[in-house]
Amino acid sequence: MPAESNLLKKYTEGFAAFEEKLNGQSETSFHKVRNEALNKLAELQFPTVKNEEWKYTNVSGLVKNDFEHPLNIETVDIDAALIEKLRIDDVDSDILVVVNGSFNKELSVLSDYPDGIIVDSLANQIKNNSELTEKYLSKLTKIENGFNALNTAYSTDGVFIYVPDNKVIEKPLQVIFINGSSENEVISLPRNLIIAGKNSQVSIIANYVGYGEKEYFTNTITEVYSGANSVVDLYKVQNENENAYHIDKTEVYQNRDSVFSHYNMSFGGKLVRNDINSTLDDENITTNYYGLYLGSNKQHIDNHTFVNHAKPNCESNELYKGILDDQSRGVFNGKIWVEKDAQKTNAYQSNKTILLSKEASIDTKPQLEIYADDVKCSHGATIGHLDDQAYFYIRSRGVSPEIAKSMLIRAFIDDVVEEVKIDNLKEQLNHMIFEHLHRVEI
């Protein structure tokens, strides 16, 4: 890595000082995992455009900064009034608050859950429920680059959600991740663990928002275990400040007859990278990926997805759509891997992007690697502008230019937004889409 990687230098050399501030966490079993990740950080470093998986996403501007760890700065002052402002409106959900990677119990609003269900701070569960956390935490995620290693070595907290066999959490859980500071350029390192047992159900809304005017870096990892016949819906709404860097890795493991759906909505951020990976490790599994990315100004939004069909008789559906304006840039790399034993696989993948300006651009690479011979798999990608014929037809009916463009945008995104199961969330996403694109909402 080039010498200008201040981030690498700061965090490979500062681990001893970090350990002194851990307040007992260095005595937990997870601390061994931290030390192993620190060695990986020095070994792997941060990716460059010479790495195939990062060839279209240049992180040199990010790693030149030496963002401060939250333990080294004053706690950001967040109150209930701000939480009410930052939550997604009109969605009847329990609220979990995570500020710069640390769970805030006082600001969280949780129901009384049936026996066995745990919704808590990950740090608290590592300390008090070591048997469960040791079984699952960091067992799924591979450290593939310096960002993964940095999170594993320096994360101190996040969200822990455990739904045991035959239990259902009725309300969605809205996790508000507040990142940033008015005084410091900070790095936020939330680590999240979601475990859904057999025949369980849970819906989670991960709502990423920004705080303050300073640049900041959100580097997060989420691990999801979806047990037999479970239903897990994970909605990610990334609407951070335009001076934010955001790198996310989500790893999912699915068991027999489970249904996992991931909804990935990217609006904010200077540079955004999402890595979403699923392993379908038994029969009759369904995986759904729905994504929408909206770029304006000079935003860079990169989505990498990977679906591993390891066993037969499974289905995956993937639909990603992007709208890019001004000088924004998008990247989509979606890979479907079908192993030789995964007969009767049904896999579908589509990426479609609309460019609203001549300066906007997209690099898209759908991939299929199939080692079984009795499968139905398809992939495709399209890039274009708003349909001129449709636009002029709408205009000929007396519709204003701005309304006509909004109608075409709405038609383009509709099949992604309509997949959202929570009606009020669907409505709020529609507001966010047109607000972000500075278009008249319809």
TORKOL-4160 file (C-alpha; in steps of 0.2 Angstrom, whole numbers, padded with zeros to 4 digits, m for minus):
442
<pt num="1" X="0000" Y="0000" Z="0000"/>
<pt num="2" X="0007" Y="0018" Z="m0004"/>
<pt num="3" X="0015" Y="0027" Z="0010"/>
<pt num="4" X="0001" Y="0040" Z="0011"/>
<pt num="5" X="m0011" Y="0027" Z="0019"/>
<pt num="6" X="m0012" Y="0036" Z="0036"/>
<pt num="7" X="m0027" Y="0025" Z="0041"/>
<pt num="8" X="m0016" Y="0009" Z="0040"/>
<pt num="9" X="m0002" Y="0017" Z="0049"/>
<pt num="10" X="m0013" Y="0024" Z="0063"/>
<pt num="11" X="m0022" Y="0007" Z="0066"/>
<pt num="12" X="m0008" Y="m0005" Z="0064"/>
<pt num="13" X="0003" Y="0005" Z="0077"/>
<pt num="14" X="m0011" Y="0010" Z="0089"/>
<pt num="15" X="m0018" Y="m0006" Z="0095"/>
<pt num="16" X="m0009" Y="m0006" Z="0112"/>
<pt num="17" X="m0017" Y="0011" Z="0116"/>
<pt num="18" X="m0034" Y="0004" Z="0110"/>
<pt num="19" X="m0033" Y="m0011" Z="0122"/>
<pt num="20" X="m0030" Y="0000" Z="0137"/>
<pt num="21" X="m0047" Y="0008" Z="0134"/>
<pt num="22" X="m0057" Y="m0008" Z="0131"/>
<pt num="23" X="m0064" Y="m0008" Z="0149"/>
<pt num="24" X="m0063" Y="m0027" Z="0151"/>
<pt num="25" X="m0067" Y="m0032" Z="0133"/>
<pt num="26" X="m0049" Y="m0037" Z="0132"/>
<pt num="27" X="m0053" Y="m0052" Z="0144"/>
<pt num="28" X="m0066" Y="m0059" Z="0132"/>
<pt num="29" X="m0064" Y="m0073" Z="0120"/>
<pt num="30" X="m0067" Y="m0061" Z="0105"/>
<pt num="31" X="m0051" Y="m0052" Z="0109"/>
<pt num="32" X="m0041" Y="m0066" Z="0102"/>
<pt num="33" X="m0051" Y="m0064" Z="0086"/>
<pt num="34" X="m0046" Y="m0045" Z="0087"/>
<pt num="35" X="m0028" Y="m0049" Z="0088"/>
<pt num="36" X="m0029" Y="m0061" Z="0073"/>
<pt num="37" X="m0037" Y="m0048" Z="0063"/>
<pt num="38" X="m0024" Y="m0035" Z="0067"/>
<pt num="39" X="m0011" Y="m0047" Z="0059"/>
<pt num="40" X="m0022" Y="m0048" Z="0044"/>
<pt num="41" X="m0023" Y="m0029" Z="0043"/>
<pt num="42" X="m0005" Y="m0028" Z="0042"/>
<pt num="43" X="m0004" Y="m0042" Z="0029"/>
<pt num="44" X="m0019" Y="m0038" Z="0018"/>
<pt num="45" X="m0018" Y="m0019" Z="0019"/>
<pt num="46" X="m0032" Y="m0009" Z="0010"/>
<pt num="47" X="m0037" Y="m0013" Z="m0008"/>
<pt num="48" X="m0031" Y="m0003" Z="m0023"/>
<pt num="49" X="m0038" Y="m0002" Z="m0041"/>
<pt num="50" X="m0025" Y="m0016" Z="m0045"/>
<pt num="51" X="m0036" Y="m0028" Z="m0035"/>
<pt num="52" X="m0049" Y="m0036" Z="m0047"/>
<pt num="53" X="m0063" Y="m0034" Z="m0035"/>
<pt num="54" X="m0059" Y="m0015" Z="m0032"/>
<pt num="55" X="m0053" Y="m0010" Z="m0050"/>
<pt num="56" X="m0068" Y="0003" Z="m0052"/>
<pt num="57" X="m0067" Y="0010" Z="m0034"/>
<pt num="58" X="m0052" Y="0020" Z="m0029"/>
<pt num="59" X="m0051" Y="0021" Z="m0010"/>
<pt num="60" X="m0035" Y="0031" Z="m0010"/>
<pt num="61" X="m0044" Y="0047" Z="m0004"/>
<pt num="62" X="m0052" Y="0038" Z="0010"/>
<pt num="63" X="m0036" Y="0029" Z="0017"/>
<pt num="64" X="m0026" Y="0045" Z="0017"/>
<pt num="65" X="m0036" Y="0051" Z="0032"/>
<pt num="66" X="m0032" Y="0045" Z="0049"/>
<pt num="67" X="m0050" Y="0045" Z="0056"/>
<pt num="68" X="m0051" Y="0045" Z="0075"/>
<pt num="69" X="m0058" Y="0030" Z="0084"/>
<pt num="70" X="m0074" Y="0034" Z="0095"/>
<pt num="71" X="m0065" Y="0029" Z="0111"/>
<pt num="72" X="m0052" Y="0043" Z="0108"/>
<pt num="73" X="m0065" Y="0058" Z="0107"/>
<pt num="74" X="m0079" Y="0064" Z="0117"/>
<pt num="75" X="m0096" Y="0055" Z="0116"/>
<pt num="76" X="m0108" Y="0063" Z="0103"/>
<pt num="77" X="m0122" Y="0072" Z="0112"/>
<pt num="78" X="m0138" Y="0064" Z="0105"/>
<pt num="79" X="m0155" Y="0066" Z="0112"/>
<pt num="80" X="m0173" Y="0059" Z="0110"/>
<pt num="81" X="m0179" Y="0073" Z="0099"/>
<pt num="82" X="m0165" Y="0070" Z="0087"/>
<pt num="83" X="m0169" Y="0052" Z="0086"/>
<pt num="84" X="m0187" Y="0056" Z="0082"/>
<pt num="85" X="m0181" Y="0067" Z="0068"/>
<pt num="86" X="m0169" Y="0054" Z="0061"/>
<pt num="87" X="m0181" Y="0039" Z="0062"/>
<pt num="88" X="m0190" Y="0033" Z="0046"/>
<pt num="89" X="m0207" Y="0042" Z="0048"/>
<pt num="90" X="m0223" Y="0032" Z="0051"/>
<pt num="91" X="m0216" Y="0015" Z="0052"/>
<pt num="92" X="m0222" Y="0006" Z="0067"/>
<pt num="93" X="m0206" Y="m0001" Z="0074"/>
<pt num="94" X="m0195" Y="m0004" Z="0089"/>
<pt num="95" X="m0180" Y="0008" Z="0089"/>
<pt num="96" X="m0162" Y="0003" Z="0092"/>
<pt num="97" X="m0149" Y="0017" Z="0092"/>
<pt num="98" X="m0131" Y="0015" Z="0088"/>
<pt num="99" X="m0120" Y="0030" Z="0089"/>
<pt num="100" X="m0103" Y="0029" Z="0081"/>
<pt num="101" X="m0103" Y="0010" Z="0083"/>
<pt num="102" X="m0109" Y="0010" Z="0101"/>
<pt num="103" X="m0127" Y="0004" Z="0106"/>
<pt num="104" X="m0136" Y="0017" Z="0116"/>
<pt num="105" X="m0149" Y="0008" Z="0127"/>
<pt num="106" X="m0156" Y="0024" Z="0135"/>
<pt num="107" X="m0162" Y="0031" Z="0118"/>
<pt num="108" X="m0168" Y="0014" Z="0111"/>
<pt num="109" X="m0186" Y="0009" Z="0113"/>
<pt num="110" X="m0189" Y="m0009" Z="0114"/>
<pt num="111" X="m0205" Y="m0020" Z="0117"/>
<pt num="112" X="m0206" Y="m0034" Z="0130"/>
<pt num="113" X="m0202" Y="m0049" Z="0119"/>
<pt num="114" X="m0207" Y="m0067" Z="0122"/>
<pt num="115" X="m0195" Y="m0078" Z="0132"/>
<pt num="116" X="m0179" Y="m0082" Z="0123"/>
<pt num="117" X="m0178" Y="m0067" Z="0111"/>
<pt num="118" X="m0163" Y="m0056" Z="0114"/>
<pt num="119" X="m0162" Y="m0038" Z="0107"/>
<pt num="120" X="m0146" Y="m0030" Z="0114"/>
<pt num="121" X="m0129" Y="m0023" Z="0113"/>
<pt num="122" X="m0117" Y="m0035" Z="0105"/>
<pt num="123" X="m0104" Y="m0030" Z="0118"/>
<pt num="124" X="m0115" Y="m0034" Z="0132"/>
<pt num="125" X="m0119" Y="m0051" Z="0124"/>
<pt num="126" X="m0100" Y="m0055" Z="0121"/>
<pt num="127" X="m0097" Y="m0052" Z="0140"/>
<pt num="128" X="m0113" Y="m0060" Z="0147"/>
<pt num="129" X="m0118" Y="m0073" Z="0134"/>
<pt num="130" X="m0101" Y="m0080" Z="0128"/>
<pt num="131" X="m0107" Y="m0097" Z="0124"/>
<pt num="132" X="m0119" Y="m0090" Z="0110"/>
<pt num="133" X="m0108" Y="m0077" Z="0104"/>
<pt num="134" X="m0093" Y="m0088" Z="0102"/>
<pt num="135" X="m0103" Y="m0101" Z="0092"/>
<pt num="136" X="m0108" Y="m0088" Z="0079"/>
<pt num="137" X="m0098" Y="m0072" Z="0080"/>
<pt num="138" X="m0085" Y="m0070" Z="0066"/>
<pt num="139" X="m0087" Y="m0088" Z="0061"/>
<pt num="140" X="m0096" Y="m0083" Z="0044"/>
<pt num="141" X="m0086" Y="m0068" Z="0039"/>
<pt num="142" X="m0069" Y="m0070" Z="0030"/>
<pt num="143" X="m0057" Y="m0056" Z="0031"/>
<pt num="144" X="m0054" Y="m0052" Z="0013"/>
<pt num="145" X="m0046" Y="m0035" Z="0014"/>
<pt num="146" X="m0040" Y="m0022" Z="0026"/>
<pt num="147" X="m0057" Y="m0015" Z="0029"/>
<pt num="148" X="m0064" Y="m0031" Z="0035"/>
<pt num="149" X="m0048" Y="m0033" Z="0046"/>
<pt num="150" X="m0050" Y="m0015" Z="0053"/>
<pt num="151" X="m0068" Y="m0018" Z="0058"/>
<pt num="152" X="m0064" Y="m0035" Z="0067"/>
<pt num="153" X="m0049" Y="m0028" Z="0076"/>
<pt num="154" X="m0056" Y="m0012" Z="0082"/>
<pt num="155" X="m0075" Y="m0014" Z="0083"/>
<pt num="156" X="m0081" Y="m0013" Z="0101"/>
<pt num="157" X="m0100" Y="m0015" Z="0099"/>
<pt num="158" X="m0115" Y="m0015" Z="0088"/>
<pt num="159" X="m0132" Y="m0024" Z="0088"/>
<pt num="160" X="m0136" Y="m0042" Z="0093"/>
<pt num="161" X="m0153" Y="m0050" Z="0088"/>
<pt num="162" X="m0157" Y="m0068" Z="0093"/>
<pt num="163" X="m0174" Y="m0076" Z="0088"/>
<pt num="164" X="m0175" Y="m0093" Z="0095"/>
<pt num="165" X="m0184" Y="m0108" Z="0087"/>
<pt num="166" X="m0203" Y="m0105" Z="0084"/>
<pt num="167" X="m0202" Y="m0087" Z="0089"/>
<pt num="168" X="m0208" Y="m0071" Z="0079"/>
<pt num="169" X="m0204" Y="m0053" Z="0082"/>
<pt num="170" X="m0220" Y="m0045" Z="0077"/>
<pt num="171" X="m0214" Y="m0027" Z="0074"/>
<pt num="172" X="m0199" Y="m0022" Z="0063"/>
<pt num="173" X="m0184" Y="m0018" Z="0072"/>
<pt num="174" X="m0177" Y="m0001" Z="0066"/>
<pt num="175" X="m0159" Y="0001" Z="0070"/>
<pt num="176" X="m0153" Y="0019" Z="0068"/>
<pt num="177" X="m0135" Y="0020" Z="0065"/>
<pt num="178" X="m0129" Y="0038" Z="0068"/>
<pt num="179" X="m0112" Y="0041" Z="0062"/>
<pt num="180" X="m0101" Y="0057" Z="0062"/>
<pt num="181" X="m0096" Y="0071" Z="0074"/>
<pt num="182" X="m0096" Y="0090" Z="0074"/>
<pt num="183" X="m0079" Y="0091" Z="0081"/>
<pt num="184" X="m0069" Y="0076" Z="0074"/>
<pt num="185" X="m0067" Y="0066" Z="0059"/>
<pt num="186" X="m0072" Y="0049" Z="0066"/>
<pt num="187" X="m0072" Y="0031" Z="0061"/>
<pt num="188" X="m0088" Y="0021" Z="0066"/>
<pt num="189" X="m0086" Y="0002" Z="0067"/>
<pt num="190" X="m0102" Y="m0006" Z="0071"/>
<pt num="191" X="m0102" Y="m0025" Z="0071"/>
<pt num="192" X="m0119" Y="m0034" Z="0070"/>
<pt num="193" X="m0125" Y="m0052" Z="0073"/>
<pt num="194" X="m0142" Y="m0058" Z="0068"/>
<pt num="195" X="m0147" Y="m0076" Z="0072"/>
<pt num="196" X="m0164" Y="m0083" Z="0067"/>
<pt num="197" X="m0169" Y="m0100" Z="0073"/>
<pt num="198" X="m0180" Y="m0113" Z="0065"/>
<pt num="199" X="m0197" Y="m0107" Z="0060"/>
<pt num="200" X="m0193" Y="m0090" Z="0066"/>
<pt num="201" X="m0197" Y="m0073" Z="0058"/>
<pt num="202" X="m0189" Y="m0056" Z="0060"/>
<pt num="203" X="m0189" Y="m0039" Z="0050"/>
<pt num="204" X="m0174" Y="m0027" Z="0053"/>
<pt num="205" X="m0172" Y="m0009" Z="0045"/>
<pt num="206" X="m0154" Y="m0004" Z="0046"/>
<pt num="207" X="m0156" Y="0015" Z="0045"/>
<pt num="208" X="m0139" Y="0024" Z="0042"/>
<pt num="209" X="m0138" Y="0042" Z="0045"/>
<pt num="210" X="m0125" Y="0056" Z="0047"/>
<pt num="211" X="m0122" Y="0068" Z="0061"/>
<pt num="212" X="m0111" Y="0084" Z="0060"/>
<pt num="213" X="m0102" Y="0093" Z="0046"/>
<pt num="214" X="m0085" Y="0083" Z="0047"/>
<pt num="215" X="m0080" Y="0069" Z="0035"/>
<pt num="216" X="m0082" Y="0052" Z="0043"/>
<pt num="217" X="m0080" Y="0034" Z="0039"/>
<pt num="218" X="m0093" Y="0020" Z="0042"/>
<pt num="219" X="m0085" Y="0003" Z="0041"/>
<pt num="220" X="m0098" Y="m0010" Z="0046"/>
<pt num="221" X="m0100" Y="m0029" Z="0046"/>
<pt num="222" X="m0116" Y="m0039" Z="0048"/>
<pt num="223" X="m0118" Y="m0058" Z="0050"/>
<pt num="224" X="m0135" Y="m0066" Z="0047"/>
<pt num="225" X="m0139" Y="m0084" Z="0051"/>
<pt num="226" X="m0156" Y="m0090" Z="0044"/>
<pt num="227" X="m0161" Y="m0106" Z="0052"/>
<pt num="228" X="m0172" Y="m0119" Z="0044"/>
<pt num="229" X="m0189" Y="m0113" Z="0038"/>
<pt num="230" X="m0185" Y="m0095" Z="0045"/>
<pt num="231" X="m0190" Y="m0079" Z="0036"/>
<pt num="232" X="m0178" Y="m0064" Z="0038"/>
<pt num="233" X="m0180" Y="m0047" Z="0030"/>
<pt num="234" X="m0166" Y="m0035" Z="0031"/>
<pt num="235" X="m0169" Y="m0018" Z="0024"/>
<pt num="236" X="m0154" Y="m0007" Z="0023"/>
<pt num="237" X="m0157" Y="0012" Z="0020"/>
<pt num="238" X="m0141" Y="0021" Z="0018"/>
<pt num="239" X="m0144" Y="0040" Z="0018"/>
<pt num="240" X="m0129" Y="0047" Z="0026"/>
<pt num="241" X="m0121" Y="0064" Z="0023"/>
<pt num="242" X="m0112" Y="0068" Z="0006"/>
<pt num="243" X="m0096" Y="0070" Z="0015"/>
<pt num="244" X="m0096" Y="0052" Z="0022"/>
<pt num="245" X="m0087" Y="0036" Z="0017"/>
<pt num="246" X="m0097" Y="0020" Z="0019"/>
<pt num="247" X="m0091" Y="0002" Z="0017"/>
<pt num="248" X="m0102" Y="m0012" Z="0022"/>
<pt num="249" X="m0100" Y="m0031" Z="0022"/>
<pt num="250" X="m0115" Y="m0042" Z="0025"/>
<pt num="251" X="m0113" Y="m0061" Z="0026"/>
<pt num="252" X="m0128" Y="m0073" Z="0026"/>
<pt num="253" X="m0129" Y="m0091" Z="0029"/>
<pt num="254" X="m0146" Y="m0100" Z="0025"/>
<pt num="255" X="m0152" Y="m0117" Z="0031"/>
<pt num="256" X="m0166" Y="m0128" Z="0023"/>
<pt num="257" X="m0182" Y="m0120" Z="0018"/>
<pt num="258" X="m0177" Y="m0103" Z="0024"/>
<pt num="259" X="m0181" Y="m0086" Z="0015"/>
<pt num="260" X="m0169" Y="m0072" Z="0016"/>
<pt num="261" X="m0173" Y="m0055" Z="0008"/>
<pt num="262" X="m0161" Y="m0041" Z="0007"/>
<pt num="263" X="m0167" Y="m0023" Z="0002"/>
<pt num="264" X="m0152" Y="m0012" Z="m0002"/>
<pt num="265" X="m0156" Y="0007" Z="m0004"/>
<pt num="266" X="m0141" Y="0018" Z="m0006"/>
<pt num="267" X="m0144" Y="0037" Z="m0006"/>
<pt num="268" X="m0130" Y="0046" Z="0003"/>
<pt num="269" X="m0111" Y="0046" Z="0004"/>
<pt num="270" X="m0096" Y="0052" Z="m0005"/>
<pt num="271" X="m0090" Y="0034" Z="m0008"/>
<pt num="272" X="m0101" Y="0019" Z="m0004"/>
<pt num="273" X="m0096" Y="0001" Z="m0006"/>
<pt num="274" X="m0108" Y="m0014" Z="m0002"/>
<pt num="275" X="m0103" Y="m0032" Z="m0002"/>
<pt num="276" X="m0117" Y="m0044" Z="0001"/>
<pt num="277" X="m0114" Y="m0062" Z="0001"/>
<pt num="278" X="m0126" Y="m0077" Z="0004"/>
<pt num="279" X="m0122" Y="m0096" Z="0005"/>
<pt num="280" X="m0137" Y="m0107" Z="0002"/>
<pt num="281" X="m0132" Y="m0123" Z="0011"/>
<pt num="282" X="m0147" Y="m0134" Z="0010"/>
<pt num="283" X="m0162" Y="m0138" Z="m0001"/>
<pt num="284" X="m0177" Y="m0127" Z="m0004"/>
<pt num="285" X="m0169" Y="m0111" Z="0000"/>
<pt num="286" X="m0175" Y="m0094" Z="m0007"/>
<pt num="287" X="m0164" Y="m0079" Z="m0008"/>
<pt num="288" X="m0170" Y="m0062" Z="m0014"/>
<pt num="289" X="m0159" Y="m0047" Z="m0017"/>
<pt num="290" X="m0167" Y="m0030" Z="m0021"/>
<pt num="291" X="m0156" Y="m0015" Z="m0023"/>
<pt num="292" X="m0159" Y="0004" Z="m0028"/>
<pt num="293" X="m0144" Y="0016" Z="m0029"/>
<pt num="294" X="m0146" Y="0035" Z="m0033"/>
<pt num="295" X="m0131" Y="0045" Z="m0037"/>
<pt num="296" X="m0129" Y="0064" Z="m0039"/>
<pt num="297" X="m0115" Y="0077" Z="m0039"/>
<pt num="298" X="m0099" Y="0066" Z="m0038"/>
<pt num="299" X="m0105" Y="0052" Z="m0028"/>
<pt num="300" X="m0098" Y="0034" Z="m0031"/>
<pt num="301" X="m0109" Y="0019" Z="m0026"/>
<pt num="302" X="m0102" Y="0002" Z="m0028"/>
<pt num="303" X="m0113" Y="m0014" Z="m0026"/>
<pt num="304" X="m0105" Y="m0031" Z="m0026"/>
<pt num="305" X="m0116" Y="m0046" Z="m0023"/>
<pt num="306" X="m0112" Y="m0065" Z="m0022"/>
<pt num="307" X="m0124" Y="m0079" Z="m0021"/>
<pt num="308" X="m0117" Y="m0097" Z="m0018"/>
<pt num="309" X="m0129" Y="m0110" Z="m0023"/>
<pt num="310" X="m0121" Y="m0125" Z="m0013"/>
<pt num="311" X="m0136" Y="m0137" Z="m0013"/>
<pt num="312" X="m0149" Y="m0142" Z="m0025"/>
<pt num="313" X="m0167" Y="m0136" Z="m0027"/>
<pt num="314" X="m0164" Y="m0118" Z="m0022"/>
<pt num="315" X="m0169" Y="m0101" Z="m0030"/>
<pt num="316" X="m0161" Y="m0084" Z="m0030"/>
<pt num="317" X="m0169" Y="m0068" Z="m0037"/>
<pt num="318" X="m0159" Y="m0052" Z="m0039"/>
<pt num="319" X="m0165" Y="m0036" Z="m0046"/>
<pt num="320" X="m0154" Y="m0020" Z="m0044"/>
<pt num="321" X="m0158" Y="m0003" Z="m0052"/>
<pt num="322" X="m0148" Y="0013" Z="m0052"/>
<pt num="323" X="m0152" Y="0031" Z="m0057"/>
<pt num="324" X="m0136" Y="0042" Z="m0059"/>
<pt num="325" X="m0136" Y="0061" Z="m0061"/>
<pt num="326" X="m0123" Y="0074" Z="m0063"/>
<pt num="327" X="m0105" Y="0067" Z="m0062"/>
<pt num="328" X="m0109" Y="0052" Z="m0051"/>
<pt num="329" X="m0103" Y="0035" Z="m0054"/>
<pt num="330" X="m0110" Y="0018" Z="m0051"/>
<pt num="331" X="m0102" Y="0000" Z="m0050"/>
<pt num="332" X="m0112" Y="m0016" Z="m0050"/>
<pt num="333" X="m0104" Y="m0033" Z="m0049"/>
<pt num="334" X="m0115" Y="m0048" Z="m0046"/>
<pt num="335" X="m0109" Y="m0066" Z="m0046"/>
<pt num="336" X="m0120" Y="m0081" Z="m0045"/>
<pt num="337" X="m0110" Y="m0097" Z="m0041"/>
<pt num="338" X="m0118" Y="m0114" Z="m0044"/>
<pt num="339" X="m0109" Y="m0129" Z="m0037"/>
<pt num="340" X="m0109" Y="m0146" Z="m0045"/>
<pt num="341" X="m0121" Y="m0153" Z="m0033"/>
<pt num="342" X="m0133" Y="m0139" Z="m0034"/>
<pt num="343" X="m0145" Y="m0147" Z="m0047"/>
<pt num="344" X="m0162" Y="m0139" Z="m0050"/>
<pt num="345" X="m0155" Y="m0122" Z="m0046"/>
<pt num="346" X="m0166" Y="m0107" Z="m0052"/>
<pt num="347" X="m0156" Y="m0091" Z="m0052"/>
<pt num="348" X="m0161" Y="m0074" Z="m0059"/>
<pt num="349" X="m0150" Y="m0058" Z="m0059"/>
<pt num="350" X="m0154" Y="m0041" Z="m0067"/>
<pt num="351" X="m0145" Y="m0024" Z="m0066"/>
<pt num="352" X="m0153" Y="m0009" Z="m0075"/>
<pt num="353" X="m0146" Y="0009" Z="m0074"/>
<pt num="354" X="m0153" Y="0025" Z="m0080"/>
<pt num="355" X="m0140" Y="0039" Z="m0083"/>
<pt num="356" X="m0148" Y="0057" Z="m0081"/>
<pt num="357" X="m0133" Y="0066" Z="m0087"/>
<pt num="358" X="m0119" Y="0064" Z="m0100"/>
<pt num="359" X="m0106" Y="0065" Z="m0086"/>
<pt num="360" X="m0114" Y="0051" Z="m0076"/>
<pt num="361" X="m0106" Y="0033" Z="m0078"/>
<pt num="362" X="m0109" Y="0015" Z="m0073"/>
<pt num="363" X="m0097" Y="0000" Z="m0074"/>
<pt num="364" X="m0108" Y="m0016" Z="m0073"/>
<pt num="365" X="m0102" Y="m0034" Z="m0073"/>
<pt num="366" X="m0115" Y="m0048" Z="m0071"/>
<pt num="367" X="m0107" Y="m0065" Z="m0069"/>
<pt num="368" X="m0113" Y="m0084" Z="m0069"/>
<pt num="369" X="m0101" Y="m0098" Z="m0064"/>
<pt num="370" X="m0111" Y="m0115" Z="m0066"/>
<pt num="371" X="m0104" Y="m0132" Z="m0062"/>
<pt num="372" X="m0121" Y="m0141" Z="m0062"/>
<pt num="373" X="m0130" Y="m0147" Z="m0078"/>
<pt num="374" X="m0148" Y="m0146" Z="m0073"/>
<pt num="375" X="m0151" Y="m0128" Z="m0069"/>
<pt num="376" X="m0161" Y="m0112" Z="m0075"/>
<pt num="377" X="m0150" Y="m0097" Z="m0073"/>
<pt num="378" X="m0150" Y="m0080" Z="m0082"/>
<pt num="379" X="m0142" Y="m0063" Z="m0080"/>
<pt num="380" X="m0142" Y="m0047" Z="m0089"/>
<pt num="381" X="m0138" Y="m0028" Z="m0088"/>
<pt num="382" X="m0144" Y="m0013" Z="m0097"/>
<pt num="383" X="m0138" Y="0005" Z="m0097"/>
<pt num="384" X="m0148" Y="0019" Z="m0105"/>
<pt num="385" X="m0157" Y="0036" Z="m0103"/>
<pt num="386" X="m0175" Y="0040" Z="m0100"/>
<pt num="387" X="m0186" Y="0034" Z="m0115"/>
<pt num="388" X="m0187" Y="0049" Z="m0127"/>
<pt num="389" X="m0203" Y="0042" Z="m0135"/>
<pt num="390" X="m0212" Y="0039" Z="m0119"/>
<pt num="391" X="m0206" Y="0056" Z="m0113"/>
<pt num="392" X="m0213" Y="0065" Z="m0128"/>
<pt num="393" X="m0229" Y="0055" Z="m0128"/>
<pt num="394" X="m0232" Y="0060" Z="m0110"/>
<pt num="395" X="m0228" Y="0078" Z="m0114"/>
<pt num="396" X="m0240" Y="0078" Z="m0129"/>
<pt num="397" X="m0254" Y="0075" Z="m0116"/>
<pt num="398" X="m0250" Y="0092" Z="m0108"/>
<pt num="399" X="m0239" Y="0086" Z="m0094"/>
<pt num="400" X="m0225" Y="0097" Z="m0088"/>
<pt num="401" X="m0207" Y="0092" Z="m0092"/>
<pt num="402" X="m0203" Y="0090" Z="m0074"/>
<pt num="403" X="m0218" Y="0079" Z="m0070"/>
<pt num="404" X="m0215" Y="0069" Z="m0086"/>
<pt num="405" X="m0198" Y="0065" Z="m0080"/>
<pt num="406" X="m0204" Y="0060" Z="m0063"/>
<pt num="407" X="m0217" Y="0049" Z="m0071"/>
<pt num="408" X="m0203" Y="0039" Z="m0080"/>
<pt num="409" X="m0192" Y="0038" Z="m0065"/>
<pt num="410" X="m0206" Y="0031" Z="m0055"/>
<pt num="411" X="m0210" Y="0018" Z="m0068"/>
<pt num="412" X="m0192" Y="0013" Z="m0069"/>
<pt num="413" X="m0190" Y="0011" Z="m0050"/>
<pt num="414" X="m0207" Y="0004" Z="m0046"/>
<pt num="415" X="m0203" Y="m0015" Z="m0047"/>
<pt num="416" X="m0190" Y="m0013" Z="m0034"/>
<pt num="417" X="m0199" Y="m0002" Z="m0022"/>
<pt num="418" X="m0215" Y="m0013" Z="m0024"/>
<pt num="419" X="m0205" Y="m0028" Z="m0017"/>
<pt num="420" X="m0204" Y="m0019" Z="0000"/>
<pt num="421" X="m0216" Y="m0028" Z="0012"/>
<pt num="422" X="m0219" Y="m0013" Z="0025"/>
<pt num="423" X="m0231" Y="m0001" Z="0017"/>
<pt num="424" X="m0226" Y="0014" Z="0026"/>
<pt num="425" X="m0208" Y="0011" Z="0023"/>
<pt num="426" X="m0212" Y="0009" Z="0005"/>
<pt num="427" X="m0220" Y="0026" Z="0005"/>
<pt num="428" X="m0205" Y="0034" Z="0014"/>
<pt num="429" X="m0193" Y="0027" Z="0002"/>
<pt num="430" X="m0203" Y="0035" Z="m0012"/>
<pt num="431" X="m0201" Y="0052" Z="m0003"/>
<pt num="432" X="m0182" Y="0049" Z="m0001"/>
<pt num="433" X="m0180" Y="0045" Z="m0019"/>
<pt num="434" X="m0187" Y="0060" Z="m0027"/>
<pt num="435" X="m0180" Y="0071" Z="m0013"/>
<pt num="436" X="m0162" Y="0065" Z="m0017"/>
<pt num="437" X="m0164" Y="0067" Z="m0036"/>
<pt num="438" X="m0172" Y="0084" Z="m0033"/>
<pt num="439" X="m0187" Y="0079" Z="m0044"/>
<pt num="440" X="m0205" Y="0083" Z="m0042"/>
<pt num="441" X="m0213" Y="0068" Z="m0032"/>
<pt num="442" X="m0227" Y="0059" Z="m0039"/>
